[in-house]
């Protein structure tokens, strides 16, 4: 007889499998950048996607079976907050490098100016402004959907348009990349620009996958307000993504434009 509110997990092979897949994925990334071999990278990402889908499905089933008590849900949210803190540290390191280079007036390789003299920066009030508005509208829709979910109202169409706005954001980011006048190899500015914006784009994709999975389970009518962990974490994650974008737009695009 269990006399506590904690969920004692059984031994699982998921962490070990994901560890090996991530190791293979990073190796595939190196092969892609050096030799432009992309088949192994696509394969590793697909396998990782399927394994994580199965893992998240098991967590969702644990909640439906009643294992996710209030204490367990609070601890899962706390673990997710710690994960977001590690992501904040990652972005902080890139922004630190950006400010370290941009605030120095003795950089010979940038022509003693920032933005470097050989770089034509993108207009922050063109596609970046539209992307900012898209994220704002998507944030409003998701917050409204989150509120209505607790009121047992239909939110599928709100989630659908939230996902559509995320796809539109990534499409405009793609147009921006294809119309750029500099590349990843254009010294420090090109490297930092594509690393920061690309990393944020990856987080937008992950947030979209979050919403897509929740839409699938919601459409199958397997989620209730008593098992709201997924949409709670998705809303928290998108708060983080939106805040990061305002830093990206303000400092990477607008500052010293």
Secondary structure, DSSP 8 states (H G I E B T S, - for coil): ---SS-------SHHHHHHHHHHHHHHHHHHHHHH---HHHHHHHHHHHHHHHHHHHHHHHHHHTT---HHHHHHHHHHHHHHHHHHHHHHHHHHHHHHHHHT-S--GGGTTSSS-TT-----TTTHHHHHHHHHHHHHHHHHHHHHHHTTT---HHHHHHHHHHHHHHHHHHHHHHHT-SS-TTSHHHHHHHHHHHHHHHHHHHHHHHHHHHHHHHHHTT---GGG-HHHHHHHHHHHHHHHHHHHIIIIIIITT-
